[in-house]
Amino acid sequence: MPSLPRPVTALPALLLALFCAATLVLAGAPSARAAGADGEGAITADEPVRLVIATAGLDWRDVTPELTPHLQCLADRSGLGAMNTTSVSVVSTMRQGMETIRSGYRGLAADAPRTAGIPDPAVDQWEQLGVPVTEVDGGGGPDDAGSDEPADPAVSTAATLPDGAADEISEGLGAEDGIVLVDLGGLPDRSDPERADALTALDARAGEVIDAAGGCDADSLPRTLTLSVAAIDPADPDASERTGAMASRSAGLQVAMDSALPGRALTSGATKQPGVVMLTDVAPTILASYGASSEGLLNGQPLRGTESADPQQLVKDRSLAALEVDDATIPALGSWLALGVMGLVLLLVPALGRRPRLQALGRALTTIAPLALPVGLMASLVPWWRAEHPALALTGVVWAGSALLALVVLAGPWRRVPRGSVAVSAALVGGIVLLESATGSRLQLGSPLGAQPISGGRFYGLSNHLFGIVLAASLIALLCLFTLLRTARARVLWTLGVGVAVAVVCVTPSMGADFGSMLATVPTFGLLALLVSGIRLRPWHVVSLLAGGAVLVLGVSFLDWLRPPEDRTHLGRFINELLSGELVAVVVRKLAQNVGMTLGYPALTVLLILALACSVAALMPRRARLTRLAALYEEHPYALHTMIAVVAGGWLGYAVNDTGPVLVAAMFGIALVLLPPALPSPGDEPTAHATGTGADDSTNVRLSTEGR
């Protein structure tokens, strides 16, 4: 067999070097997931919570020495967190938040769909404390100032507590081990002209509460949780609590303080991110501080503290990035991805594709287009949200990072190898996303495509859309590599090597911590390994691969479950649900979420229909009149095997994940961009050498069709 060109033989080593370089970049990045986020070195508080101060609509932009001196005093002596307050409605209300801090579930239970897994009626977990509970209405309102109008919590400007409220607080804290809950009322929307006065009044009332508890600077101040439990406190909650599948980004992250963890950034086992917590963490925190157990399984975990040089700046950054990222994502990523659209036009329009220079330009543009995705995931390396124009700043970050990666893709020695640049581009896209998860999900928050803390679905690890990107990019990289390899053994080894790397990162609790990805990864890469090996595929092969994926993920989940509860991930909590007899409820809930997303979002429904059509066309290119794709399969039969794995992996991932439509959209988006530059040029005919007429290739093609 003729020897391969030197760039071809060097390509695997070059790809490995790129992975290592990306690892070094991420390893040197500033940590967004501090030491102790997984429990190692985390600081906990044993003192019981005695005072809970609740409000609504207060975020970290409001807390300053000038505007809110009393709240700032509390912040100076507390651990600080930016808190997710999502509920069963699009925007959380204060009555929902007040239920959540007592029940541990997203309120309101009475309005939650059955598939949400929220017990109805709500259970008051504070009954497990075994201590007196004092509830104090400290909201005040216009009627307290002499007005005859009913109190409207959204426009409360009373600068003092109602009569007797301070005495109730003192008496409640005077009781042995008693806990006091003070409702200070909420703030109006930022567009409301009375907000400034309401904020000043809220701070004054908070100051009175702290004075009644002993004073902000007093050593005797009991452990105090100061929480903004919701985005709004409307006069008519029923009119505001509109149900929806996703939280409104206008909700924002709210203020959370814990005086038992001064000078630290708050985190929890539920978020594993410094400076970010969930409202559902409050009930477990209070229960743990009294050594009490919850009734039923709670998703939240006790608050903990992590070291931070400037926790208040960190939580402000978390809050601002979460508010700005959605509006900035479309211009930042869209402007670069538009290059890929231009490239597809140049490649797929026959009149343009026949012109060599335009075809070369089209290949280059489509090859580099997906590079914006890993750059977007890593965008929080630069604090773009602090800029005067955040969208413009994020766009600059994405373009600068993408241009740097594009230089690597287009200028390296692999550009001389057929499909070499496409392989490197796909490897960078999938590899950087994997490495971000492998190094602790330190860059996701505040980045496009990363975990969004306002939604609160996932704060770490490999989300389904990221897994879709990784799976598609890995398979396209293998497709390009297979056109260069000459032996079945090499193809099988590369398939298994990439599959193991993807599986390890996806399922390891300290990395991807994704249950559904393993259920798709093992069958997908196992199927591809069988196809490229030349072994005839049998039904029991498929069954074994599906069972193998399930056994492996259950094994890892069990090992995760053996860790302390506060350190477990989604994997270990699944075992908890399994042991609690909730398996059927969990499966039904996941399926309902999948179906609801498929049918509830017209854009996703259309994308899924298009993905299904593309799946059929990719497997039957001649009937779909995709002559260039058919020519690729004729030149390199293993390209067809890879596309079979892409289609199978995408739809299997859809079936086993609760946000399957997003996974499918990500997979087929990557495939549709990176596959065209790997196709033969218009009019090119397969050559004898390219079709694999050598002994090894012809033998493997025959074995693939006839079986051994």
Secondary structure as GFF3:
##gff-version 3
##sequence-region A 1 708
A	DSSP	alpha_helix	6	27	.	.	.	ID=ss1
A	DSSP	beta_strand	49	56	.	.	.	ID=ss2
A	DSSP	alpha_helix	69	76	.	.	.	ID=ss3
A	DSSP	beta_strand	79	84	.	.	.	ID=ss4
A	DSSP	alpha_helix	94	103	.	.	.	ID=ss5
A	DSSP	three_ten_helix	109	111	.	.	.	ID=ss6
A	DSSP	three_ten_helix	114	116	.	.	.	ID=ss7
A	DSSP	three_ten_helix	125	128	.	.	.	ID=ss8
A	DSSP	beta_strand	133	137	.	.	.	ID=ss9
A	DSSP	three_ten_helix	142	145	.	.	.	ID=ss10
A	DSSP	three_ten_helix	153	155	.	.	.	ID=ss11
A	DSSP	alpha_helix	165	174	.	.	.	ID=ss12
A	DSSP	beta_strand	179	186	.	.	.	ID=ss13
A	DSSP	alpha_helix	195	212	.	.	.	ID=ss14
A	DSSP	beta_strand	223	228	.	.	.	ID=ss15
A	DSSP	alpha_helix	237	240	.	.	.	ID=ss16
A	DSSP	three_ten_helix	249	251	.	.	.	ID=ss17
A	DSSP	beta_strand	254	258	.	.	.	ID=ss18
A	DSSP	beta_strand	264	268	.	.	.	ID=ss19
A	DSSP	beta_strand	276	278	.	.	.	ID=ss20
A	DSSP	three_ten_helix	279	281	.	.	.	ID=ss21
A	DSSP	alpha_helix	282	289	.	.	.	ID=ss22
A	DSSP	beta_strand	303	307	.	.	.	ID=ss23
A	DSSP	alpha_helix	311	348	.	.	.	ID=ss24
A	DSSP	alpha_helix	350	353	.	.	.	ID=ss25
A	DSSP	alpha_helix	356	368	.	.	.	ID=ss26
A	DSSP	three_ten_helix	369	371	.	.	.	ID=ss27
A	DSSP	alpha_helix	372	377	.	.	.	ID=ss28
A	DSSP	three_ten_helix	379	381	.	.	.	ID=ss29
A	DSSP	three_ten_helix	384	386	.	.	.	ID=ss30
A	DSSP	alpha_helix	390	411	.	.	.	ID=ss31
A	DSSP	three_ten_helix	413	416	.	.	.	ID=ss32
A	DSSP	alpha_helix	420	438	.	.	.	ID=ss33
A	DSSP	alpha_helix	464	482	.	.	.	ID=ss34
A	DSSP	alpha_helix	488	507	.	.	.	ID=ss35
A	DSSP	alpha_helix	515	533	.	.	.	ID=ss36
A	DSSP	alpha_helix	539	561	.	.	.	ID=ss37
A	DSSP	three_ten_helix	565	567	.	.	.	ID=ss38
A	DSSP	alpha_helix	570	579	.	.	.	ID=ss39
A	DSSP	alpha_helix	583	600	.	.	.	ID=ss40
A	DSSP	alpha_helix	602	619	.	.	.	ID=ss41
A	DSSP	alpha_helix	627	635	.	.	.	ID=ss42
A	DSSP	alpha_helix	637	656	.	.	.	ID=ss43
A	DSSP	alpha_helix	660	674	.	.	.	ID=ss44
A	DSSP	three_ten_helix	676	678	.	.	.	ID=ss45
A	DSSP	alpha_helix	695	706	.	.	.	ID=ss46
###
